[in-house]
Amino acid sequence: MKTKIGILGSGGVGQTLANGFIKHGYEVMIGSRDTSKLNDWKEQAGNKGQVGSFQEAAAFGETLVLAVKGTAAKDALTLAGKSSLAGKTIIDATNPIADKAPDSGVLHFFTDLDNSLMEQLQNEFAEANFVKAFSSVGAALMVNPQLGGIKPSMFIAGNSSDAKSEVKQILDKFGWETEDMGPAIAARAIEPLCILWCIPGFAQNDWMHAFKVLR
């Protein structure tokens, strides 16, 4: 079992997932351009949590999490360094949200339905194994969500079966049912779920919900 997690991104999603991994027995390093803003997190995390640069976090982690704004994703991976990414599973929690205000609660993307952000990242950093996950729910529900005793569904996609199996094991611990949508091209369908998920939040301030596949 891989026990060292490198998280690229120090915002709410990055810190939430870092805390979740620590809760479940992993060692974590969060990578940031400005490590000083993680002083409080480091104090709370204790000896299971470290902070460093993007490159240091990528080198530390046996498994990586990409948890930055979609517009910053390529830059973060470039700073991490291709040699530190090669051969590793990268859990891609990003969405291609444009720097533009929502229209009636509907987010704008800088991609289209024929070209997902994760496909772009997989093509540019081809030696890594990207798996889309945690992109269709808010940070407050990412780790062991409590939704009336019902396990919500997490949609994943990626080209590596081994990488997806690794992510499924993590999702099992984090209280999710995994719905494998297939290769990386399926991220074209998963990423827009972020738009749908956000509409009740913008319209009704309802952010405590998740998707569920019923059979």
C-alpha positions as CSV (number, residue, x, y, z in Angstrom):
1,M,0.0,0.0,0.0
2,K,1.3,3.5,-0.9
3,T,1.2,5.7,2.2
4,K,2.8,8.9,1.1
5,I,0.6,11.5,-0.6
6,G,1.8,14.7,-2.3
7,I,-0.8,17.3,-2.7
8,L,-0.3,20.1,-5.3
9,G,-2.4,22.9,-4.1
10,S,-2.9,24.5,-0.7
11,G,-6.5,25.9,-0.9
12,G,-9.6,24.5,0.7
13,V,-9.7,21.3,-1.5
14,G,-6.0,20.6,-0.9
15,Q,-6.2,21.0,2.8
16,T,-9.5,19.1,3.1
17,L,-8.1,16.1,1.2
18,A,-4.8,16.3,3.1
19,N,-6.7,16.1,6.4
20,G,-8.6,13.2,5.0
21,F,-5.5,11.3,4.1
22,I,-4.0,11.9,7.5
23,K,-7.2,10.7,9.2
24,H,-6.9,7.5,7.3
25,G,-3.2,6.9,8.2
26,Y,-1.3,8.4,5.3
27,E,1.6,10.8,5.4
28,V,1.1,14.0,3.5
29,M,3.1,16.9,2.1
30,I,1.2,19.9,0.7
31,G,3.0,21.8,-2.1
32,S,2.4,25.5,-2.4
33,R,4.0,28.6,-4.0
34,D,3.8,30.2,-0.6
35,T,4.3,27.7,2.2
36,S,3.9,30.4,4.9
37,K,0.2,30.4,4.5
38,L,0.2,26.7,5.6
39,N,1.7,27.4,9.1
40,D,-1.7,26.8,10.9
41,W,-2.4,23.7,8.9
42,K,1.1,22.3,9.7
43,E,0.7,22.9,13.4
44,Q,-2.7,21.1,13.4
45,A,-1.4,18.2,11.2
46,G,1.5,17.3,13.5
47,N,4.1,14.9,12.4
48,K,1.9,13.4,9.6
49,G,1.8,16.6,7.6
50,Q,4.6,18.5,5.9
51,V,4.7,21.5,3.6
52,G,7.0,22.3,0.7
53,S,7.2,23.5,-2.9
54,F,5.3,21.8,-5.7
55,Q,8.5,20.0,-6.7
56,E,9.1,18.8,-3.1
57,A,5.5,17.6,-2.7
58,A,5.6,15.8,-6.0
59,A,8.9,14.1,-5.2
60,F,7.6,13.1,-1.7
61,G,4.3,11.6,-2.8
62,E,4.0,8.0,-4.0
63,T,0.5,9.1,-5.1
64,L,-0.3,12.7,-6.0
65,V,-3.4,14.9,-5.9
66,L,-3.8,17.9,-8.2
67,A,-6.0,20.4,-6.3
68,V,-5.4,23.8,-7.8
69,K,-7.6,26.1,-10.0
70,G,-8.0,24.6,-13.4
71,T,-6.4,27.7,-14.9
72,A,-3.3,27.0,-12.8
73,A,-3.1,23.2,-13.4
74,K,-0.5,23.1,-16.1
75,D,1.7,25.6,-14.3
76,A,1.5,23.6,-11.1
77,L,2.5,20.4,-12.8
78,T,5.3,22.1,-14.6
79,L,6.7,23.4,-11.3
80,A,6.4,19.9,-9.9
81,G,8.7,18.6,-12.7
82,K,8.0,15.8,-15.1
83,S,10.6,13.6,-13.5
84,S,8.7,13.7,-10.2
85,L,5.4,12.9,-11.9
86,A,6.6,10.0,-14.0
87,G,4.9,6.7,-13.3
88,K,2.7,8.1,-10.5
89,T,-1.0,8.2,-10.1
90,I,-2.3,11.8,-10.1
91,I,-5.8,12.2,-8.7
92,D,-7.1,15.1,-10.7
93,A,-9.6,17.1,-8.7
94,T,-9.5,20.2,-11.0
95,N,-12.2,21.7,-13.2
96,P,-11.7,24.0,-16.2
97,I,-13.6,26.9,-14.6
98,A,-13.0,30.1,-16.5
99,D,-12.2,33.4,-14.9
100,K,-15.7,34.7,-15.6
101,A,-18.7,35.2,-13.4
102,P,-21.4,32.5,-13.6
103,D,-24.4,33.2,-15.7
104,S,-27.6,32.6,-13.7
105,G,-25.6,30.2,-11.6
106,V,-24.1,28.4,-14.5
107,L,-20.3,28.3,-14.5
108,H,-18.3,29.0,-17.7
109,F,-15.5,26.6,-18.8
110,F,-12.5,27.3,-20.8
111,T,-12.8,23.9,-22.5
112,D,-15.5,22.4,-24.6
113,L,-17.2,19.0,-24.6
114,D,-14.7,17.6,-27.1
115,N,-11.6,18.4,-25.1
116,S,-11.5,18.0,-21.3
117,L,-8.9,19.6,-19.0
118,M,-7.7,16.2,-17.8
119,E,-7.1,15.0,-21.4
120,Q,-4.9,18.1,-22.0
121,L,-3.0,17.3,-18.8
122,Q,-2.6,13.6,-19.7
123,N,-1.3,14.5,-23.1
124,E,1.2,17.1,-21.8
125,F,2.4,15.0,-18.9
126,A,2.2,11.6,-20.6
127,E,4.4,9.7,-18.2
128,A,2.0,10.2,-15.3
129,N,-1.4,8.3,-14.8
130,F,-4.2,10.8,-14.3
131,V,-7.5,9.8,-12.7
132,K,-10.3,12.3,-12.5
133,A,-11.9,12.3,-9.1
134,F,-13.3,14.7,-6.4
135,S,-14.3,17.1,-9.2
136,S,-18.1,16.8,-8.9
137,V,-18.5,17.7,-5.2
138,G,-17.5,20.4,-2.8
139,A,-14.7,20.2,-0.3
140,A,-17.0,19.9,2.7
141,L,-18.2,16.5,1.5
142,M,-15.1,15.0,0.0
143,V,-14.1,13.0,3.1
144,N,-16.6,10.5,4.6
145,P,-19.7,12.5,3.7
146,Q,-22.7,12.2,5.9
147,L,-25.8,12.2,3.7
148,G,-28.5,10.3,5.5
149,G,-26.6,7.0,5.6
150,I,-26.4,6.8,1.8
151,K,-23.0,6.5,0.1
152,P,-22.8,8.9,-2.8
153,S,-21.2,8.1,-6.1
154,M,-17.8,9.4,-7.2
155,F,-17.3,9.3,-11.0
156,I,-13.7,8.5,-12.1
157,A,-11.9,8.2,-15.4
158,G,-8.4,7.5,-16.5
159,N,-6.3,5.4,-18.9
160,S,-4.6,3.2,-16.3
161,S,-6.5,0.4,-14.7
162,D,-4.0,0.1,-12.0
163,A,-4.2,3.8,-11.2
164,K,-8.0,3.7,-11.0
165,S,-7.8,0.7,-8.7
166,E,-5.5,2.7,-6.4
167,V,-8.0,5.6,-6.4
168,K,-10.9,3.2,-5.7
169,Q,-9.2,2.0,-2.6
170,I,-8.9,5.6,-1.4
171,L,-12.5,6.3,-2.3
172,D,-13.6,3.3,-0.3
173,K,-11.8,4.7,2.8
174,F,-13.3,8.1,2.1
175,G,-16.8,6.8,2.1
176,W,-17.7,6.8,-1.6
177,E,-19.0,4.3,-4.1
178,T,-16.8,4.4,-7.2
179,E,-18.4,4.7,-10.7
180,D,-15.6,4.0,-13.3
181,M,-16.6,5.8,-16.5
182,G,-13.7,4.4,-18.5
183,P,-10.6,6.1,-20.1
184,A,-9.5,9.7,-19.9
185,I,-11.9,10.8,-22.7
186,A,-14.8,10.3,-20.2
187,A,-13.5,13.3,-18.3
188,R,-15.4,15.2,-21.0
189,A,-18.6,14.1,-19.3
190,I,-17.4,14.2,-15.6
191,E,-16.0,17.7,-15.5
192,P,-19.3,19.4,-16.5
193,L,-20.9,17.7,-13.5
194,C,-19.2,20.5,-11.6
195,I,-21.5,23.0,-13.4
196,L,-24.6,21.0,-12.4
197,W,-23.4,20.5,-8.8
198,C,-22.9,24.3,-8.3
199,I,-26.2,25.5,-9.6
200,P,-28.2,24.7,-6.3
201,G,-25.4,26.4,-4.4
202,F,-25.5,29.6,-6.4
203,A,-29.3,29.6,-6.6
204,Q,-30.3,28.5,-3.0
205,N,-27.0,28.4,-1.1
206,D,-27.3,24.6,-1.0
207,W,-23.8,23.1,-1.2
208,M,-24.3,20.0,0.9
209,H,-25.3,17.5,-1.8
210,A,-23.7,14.8,-4.0
211,F,-24.6,12.6,-7.0
212,K,-25.8,9.1,-6.6
213,V,-26.2,6.4,-9.3
214,L,-29.2,4.2,-8.6
215,R,-29.7,0.7,-10.1
